[in-house]
Amino acid sequence: MQLAVLNRRAQERYATFTATLDLLGEILGDVDKLIAKVDDGAAGADSWSIATQDELKQYRTNAFAALDHLRTLGKKHEAELISREWRF
């Protein structure tokens, strides 16, 4: 009985994990619209600077790569994640 409860909880957590990854992918997909609005010519004060569009695009690319890597790891360990209690 207790094993079934833990297994169901692990399955629910894995489903939440994958849904969150999907949501992050959708949100990051909208970042291009914001990057397009950045003015590379805007100069800040001496104490701060603004990232250029190219830098922001690179950050977005890195974020997508990290998200894909996390999704790949989750899929690789799916059987283990849905069969055991998660540790934090």
C-alpha positions in Angstrom: 0.0 0.0 0.0 2.7 2.5 1.0 4.7 1.6 -2.1 1.7 2.4 -4.4 1.3 5.9 -2.7 5.0 6.6 -3.2 4.9 5.4 -6.8 1.8 7.6 -7.5 3.5 10.6 -5.9 6.7 10.0 -7.9 4.6 9.8 -11.1 2.8 13.0 -10.3 6.2 14.8 -9.6 7.6 13.5 -12.9 4.5 14.7 -14.8 4.9 18.1 -13.1 8.6 18.1 -14.0 7.9 17.5 -17.7 5.1 20.0 -17.8 7.3 22.6 -16.3 10.0 21.9 -18.9 7.4 22.3 -21.6 6.2 25.6 -20.1 9.8 27.0 -19.9 10.3 26.1 -23.5 7.2 28.0 -24.5 8.3 31.0 -22.4 11.8 31.0 -23.9 10.2 30.9 -27.3 8.7 34.3 -26.7 12.0 35.8 -25.7 12.9 36.6 -29.3 10.2 39.3 -29.3 11.8 41.0 -26.3 15.3 40.7 -27.7 14.1 42.4 -30.9 13.1 45.4 -28.9 16.5 46.0 -27.3 18.3 49.1 -28.6 22.0 48.3 -29.1 22.6 52.1 -29.3 21.3 52.8 -25.8 24.2 53.7 -23.5 24.0 53.4 -19.8 25.8 55.2 -17.0 29.4 54.4 -16.3 28.4 52.0 -13.6 26.2 49.7 -15.7 25.8 48.5 -19.3 23.1 46.9 -21.4 23.6 43.5 -23.1 23.5 43.7 -26.9 21.1 41.8 -29.0 23.8 39.3 -29.9 24.6 38.7 -26.3 21.0 38.2 -25.4 20.6 35.7 -28.3 23.6 33.8 -27.1 22.0 33.7 -23.5 18.8 32.4 -25.1 20.7 29.7 -27.0 22.5 28.7 -23.9 19.2 28.5 -21.9 17.6 26.3 -24.6 20.6 24.1 -24.6 20.5 23.7 -20.8 16.7 23.0 -21.0 17.2 20.4 -23.7 20.0 18.8 -21.6 17.7 18.7 -18.6 14.9 17.2 -20.6 17.3 14.5 -22.0 18.5 13.6 -18.5 14.9 13.4 -17.3 14.0 11.1 -20.2 17.1 9.0 -19.6 16.2 8.5 -16.0 12.4 8.4 -16.4 11.9 4.8 -15.2 13.9 5.6 -12.0 12.2 8.9 -11.4 8.7 7.5 -11.7 9.4 4.4 -9.6 11.2 5.9 -6.6 10.6 8.7 -4.1 12.3 11.9 -5.0 15.0 13.2 -2.8 15.7 16.9 -2.4 
